[in-house]
């Protein structure tokens, strides 16, 4: 698979933040694994704002019609600009098409982690109560892997977070890295619930996966898709800089479905 990535950093002095614009050329990427699709994002942005034409959206964003066309043609996008202008839109829906288009802001204010915006990413189809509940935040960086951490929970517990309106979870950890950017960012917190059997995997959802590759232990937050290779699961990033991985089931130590996120930095 050939993947070429060009990365251009833009700074926004007014917002006080920087962001990356990604340009992707990929001559063999399978459509089912390409979660980052600018044309679809643009279509959802128009739906959310009630615009009928690309020109209306471009004017709203303060860019030229040709710039918007180039975004779609090159599958590139200025996330910081887009998300700063569509702050009332649920950006998980905007970026992936999942969930409710309207942003329903719920906040967690904890002495342990500070203020963060809570979003439920997955809730069981059977009606599962969304309650204000206490979730233990763990220091995964101090454990060998996810299984080790959960077998000696008190040793790795940082404390408890009281979170409103979330489903039941087995724990929470910090996200590191940029493979799921901007759906998840480094420093965000995710709550997860273990699965005990691979037959319970729901394809297309985000999972926390602890696995071994070579002689190294890894912990990744990825979308799980079906693999074309028997006995494997496919780990897919939102950020196309990270290629999909076909991971043998026997290499997986533990995995849990991501139920919610706490976004520590709401500005992108």
Helices and strands as residue ranges (DSSP letters): E 3-12, E 17-26, G 31-33, H 38-49, H 54-61, H 65-74, H 79-85, H 91-96, E 106-110, E 114-120, E 131-138, G 140-142, H 146-151, H 153-156, E 157-166, E 171-174, E 189-194, G 198-200, E 206-213, E 216-226, E 232-236, E 245-248, G 249-251, E 252-263
